[in-house]
Each structure stands twice: as C-alpha cells, then as structure tokens.
Amino acid sequence: MEEEKSFSDICGGRLALRRRYYSPYCREFGLSSPRLSLRSLTAVTCAVWLVAYGLFTLCENSMILSAAIFITIIGLLGYLHFVKIDQETLLIIDSLGIQMTSSYASGKESTTFIEMDKVKDVIINEAIYMSAKPRLDCLIEVYRSCQEILAHQKATSTSP
Amino acid sequence: MVLKAFFPTCCASADSGLLVGRWIPEQNSAVILAVAHFPFIPIQVKELLAQVHKASQVQVAVLGTWCHRRQEPEESLGHFLEGLGAIFSHDPWLQLCRERGTRFWSCKATYHQLQGTPTEDQVMLIFYDQRKLLLSWLHPPTALPDCQAGETTASTGGLADIFDTVAHSEVLFRNDQFDEGPVRLSHWQSEGMEASILVELAKQASGPVCLLMASLLSLLSAASACRLWKLWPLAFIRSKLSTCEQLQHRLKHLSFIFSTQKAQSPMQLMRKANMLVSVLLDVALGLLLLSWLHSNNRIGQLANALVPVADRVAEELQHLLQWLMGAPAGLKMNRALDQVLGRFFLYHIHLWISYIHLMSPFIEHILWHVGLSACLGLTVALSILSDIIALLTFHIYCFYVYGARLYCLKIYGLSSLWRLFRGKKWNVLRQRVDSCSYDLDQLFIGTLLFTILVFLLPTTALYYLVFTLLRLLVITVQGLIHLLVDLINSLPLYSLGLRLCRPYRLAAGVKFRVLEQEAGRPLRLLMQINPLPYSHVVHTYRLPSCGCHPKHSWGSLCRKLFFGELIYPWRQREDKQD
C-alpha cells in the first residue's frame, strides 16, 4: 500500500513524504527534497565565469579561464556527490531493525542500519540532522508509525 | 515474533531437499547454510552434521525441507516431505516451497508444542550472498579504541552471530553435490571448488622464502645491535640522524613480514599485507627516483650547483649580520656588544665557507654514492635529504644555540636581579619566592648589574629573534619532509585497495532492500554488505609510524621561545614506538 503526501519544510519549500506499508511489520518512509534548479546553477556558473573573465582582462593569462572551467566542473561534481541529498528513506522492519538511507544527486547511497536490540525508543529530536528539514507535522506522522511498530514488537517479544 | 529465515541466493535454484543450517533461538532466526539433496540416508546425514559440529563448534542441524517444483505439483513429494519432519525433529520445522511460474515462495514454520497442537508462525525471508558473507570481516562500530577489529571473540548482537555462523561453517562447504560422498549438498561452491593455481604456488613457496629472509634479517639485526655501535661518537651520531631511524624502522617491518609464524588473526594478516605493500611501493618509488637521478648526469649538475648555493646562503647571512651591526630597522643598538657578537658570527661563517670549499672536489662522488641508497626506498632517500639539509644548515643551528643561550642567561639574570631590586629571593628548598634582607653593597652591585643587563637586552633579543626565525624556517622544511616520510610509512595501501576493489570484505554492517511483494505472501528482503567508509579504513588499519611528532603544544612552544630555552622538535623518538 503506497501513499504520498505533501508537506513543507522550515524554509517554506515543498517536500513529498512517501509512505509504503509492505506488511504489518515493515514500513518505509521516503522524504524527497526539491531537485537542483537550473536557474541557480546557471546563476552560479555565470557569476564564476564573469569573475574569471574580469581577472583575465587584468592579468592577460589564459590559464585563469581554464582554471575557472576546471573549478566549475569539479565543484559541481563534488556538490552533487557529497552535498546535494535527493531523498532520505527510513525503513522499519519489526524484530530486525531500523535502516536510514540517504541518496545523493549523483546516485551515491549512504546507509546506516541499527539493530532492534540497540533501539530503545524513537523520539523527535531537533531536526538538524536531516538535510531535508521537514516541519513538525511531517515528523509527527513518521513518529506515530514508528511507535506503532515498536509497541507491536515489544508486545510480541515479551509474549512467550 | 516473526521468524526470520536467512536463505543463500545460490540455493534458490537448487533441487528439492533438506534445509541444513543453524537455529538461533534468541533472535528467532534460522540461518540456512546448505541444501542436502535426495537420495540420502538419514543416519548418514546425522553423522555428517555431528562431524561438522565437532570440527567447527557450529550447531548445524536439519531445519526443514526445501521443495522446488519445476513441473506440475506432485502430491507424493508433499507427503514425503511431511514425513521427514518426524525423522529429523526440529522445533520449529520450516517448509519452503518454490513453484514454477511465480517468483513468490510459500513458507511455513510449524512449532510442535508439548500439548500436541502445532502452531504456525509468520516467516520473513532474507536472502544473502553466501560467498560475500563468508569472506567479509565485520567491524563493530562500538569497538573500544584498544581492541582491534576482527579480534573480538565475544560477538554482541544478532548480525555478528550470523557472520560468525557462516564464517565458521567452512567445513560444511568442503563437500558439494558432485562429490561421491554419502550426502550431496548445495551451497556457494556448488559450481565447483574455487581455487587459484597462483595462490597455491605462492603458499607453497612462502615457507622456504620466509625462512631464508628471516635468517638474513636476523643476521642484519644482530650486526646492527652489536656493541661496536654503542661507542660514544657513533651512538651520538646515530641518534641524531633520521636515516638510521628510518632504516631501523624498515628492518623491523621486514622482520615482521617474513616471520615464520602464521598470522593469528585477520588484523595481523592485514598488517602484514599493508607493510609488504608499503615496502614494495617505497622501493618502486625509490628505484624511479634513482633512474631519474642517474640519467642526464643530474648528479653532476646537482653537485655543481651545491657549492654556489652554499656560498650564496653564507653571503646572505653576512649581509644580514652587517645589517644587524648597523642600525637595523632604525633601532639603536649597543655599539660594543653589537660589534663583538657580529664579528664572532662573521668569523664562524668564514670558517664554514672554507670548510665547504675544502669538501667541494669530493661532493660529486659522495652524492653519487648516497644517491645509490635510494634503491632502499623513497623514505630512505627523503631521510637522507633531511639529514643533508641539517648538515648544510649546521651553522644556522650553531648561531641559534649561541643566541638562545646568551638570551636565556640574560633573562634568568634579569629575573633574579629584579627580585633583588624588590627585596625578594628565590628559595630553592621551598621552591618559592621569599623576602630577604640584603646588605648595602649587595644591593648596590645588584642594581648596577640589573641596569647593565636591561640596557643590553634589546641587542641580544634582536640577535636571538633573527636566528630563531632562521632556525624555525629550517625546522619547517625538515618537518615537511618528515611528514611525507611518515605518510608513506603509515598509509595502509593494501586495505585501501581492498576497500576499492572488493568492498564486501571490509564490512561496517549490513543493509536491507525490500524485494517485490505480493499480498498474503511472506515478506522478502535482500541483505547486502555495507562497506566500511574510507576514513574508518585508514583509522583502523594505519601502521605505527616513527613517532616524530612534536611533543609540545603551541603554548609551551611559545613559552620556551620567550624564555630562551632550546627547542628540539623531534627528540625522544624512541619513546613513541609501539
């Protein structure tokens, strides 16, 4: 069962929360950030090249222009690979654990898996760790689902 | 709780048979290691499992049945499989079934309670790649700083148990379904045993080679530890030169690599491999440097350039001293002291220049022979370069020591006489400042000396400042070279290469992916290995270095500079060795 809802983050941008119920004890929440806009990319590139052209007219050294192109390409690749997070996913599997995946714009995925023994409880802390920065209503949604599963897990583990 | 069944992906296409594996009751999970095919005799299966249990301490048992229906469903097979549950009693009894035409399996887990009515449980299927799990080493994130990854015997947590189970069941994987043994098994080696001729040859050859190298290296170590080196001038020179330090470090590495003891743990094995790769890379880079130096008569060019450079440096120093002897930066110096110090240092430089000119015919030969030592490794060549710089700037070091001692003496004299000025004294017994009554003539002489020292302070301080700055410059250059040597020594290249090419061998954990699902069918997950990040690899596997880092912080360095105490940036290197 899949559901998609639209929330807004603390800066006012739009975020999409995607909920998937695979089974009564396995749920996945995906939060996707807005994509890289062409407008901002063009603006930054133009600014960098204007500065480089200005330096070139001062120094008459063509190395500056090639250096500017090089810096732009490397900077863009670095930004896409290390900084720009496309989507964050939280997968809860009863009696196995909780897995958090961040996927970057260049396709890189970084995953953390926490075993259920090490999870005492899920709480809402200040949302400074998630790069998507959702508002409280989105977090409450996720929090309620997590608590449902944890409660269910505790009930079945204590029963013989 | 849901029952978790870990199923190897290689057995998904195997024929019907029995599921052989380990049941972990604390986590309600069944780790399936292999499938035993029909026909078999139950007694022989039980014997094989007992053998495996004795050899590997892993409690393997028959966990259930596996049914792969390639054709139309056969009812007889179904009843036969049900009957097997009575022969191999295991609680819970798993029944996995795969039908033709659908990707989804049907799983059943039956618990036989004592009361007699069997209860069923929900099953969650988790697929794993057996070969990758067998070869990988789990690095627990909560490992203490002292304990090494891979050496923890008490594994905590469910995942470590699963890794251990698969890793220790190697005995089970020795027979496969094409062997003529009593039981035919299917597991990751079912396509045939994996082996490599080169690896086997290397293993056979490593014994005698290690023996030979170990004996050679022990001879070398004995020669270097003999009493001749402990005589005073040699021992002193040896402790000052960084080349000897580096050579000894490398000797230690080599004797560790070629020791005839087998590696006790994966950590030791990785260490050996890292050291070997580091030594090989070092020697390769050294040979490259050697070939570059000896081509195009570079040595000759270098030797011809060396003497003019030394001359130039001495000339610049002379200009500097002339400047100091005049009115440097508009400051008024004490003429007499200035002339004395200036002439003293100028004479030193004159001696130094004569010495360099005396050596100049031999420099090319010396450089040529020293350049040959680059074949021992790039680190040795860099250490020699650092030592040459230290020798060539020896006069700067001497000037710094003279200036610092003079300044230090002055500062201590001033502080003691300042106390006398105020009527106090330093009590050595009580280690504190006490009041004291002085005689009139003591006070008179003390005050005179105090004024003299105060007025001579700017001159000495200026000389001290200039020579300390020069010395710091030389130390910075030497420090950079040592940093590079340290980097080559301690970077774990083998581990980084392993992380790049075979990321599943260094595992930080696992990650799960939910596979396509159908309502009413059990949940299917794929378990993959989450590789260790590069920063953790470097942090865990870095080799111990020479330990030539400065022992004091910036604050204590500034304090020492202010009081004129001599600074030795890399003294007591021996204390930091592992």
HADDOCK unambig.tbl for C-alpha pairs under 7 A between the chains (distance, minus, plus):
assign (segid A and resid 111 and name CA) (segid B and resid 511 and name CA) 6.77 0.50 0.50
assign (segid A and resid 113 and name CA) (segid B and resid 510 and name CA) 6.67 0.50 0.50
assign (segid A and resid 113 and name CA) (segid B and resid 511 and name CA) 6.24 0.50 0.50
assign (segid A and resid 156 and name CA) (segid B and resid 1 and name CA) 5.27 0.50 0.50
assign (segid A and resid 157 and name CA) (segid B and resid 1 and name CA) 5.91 0.50 0.50
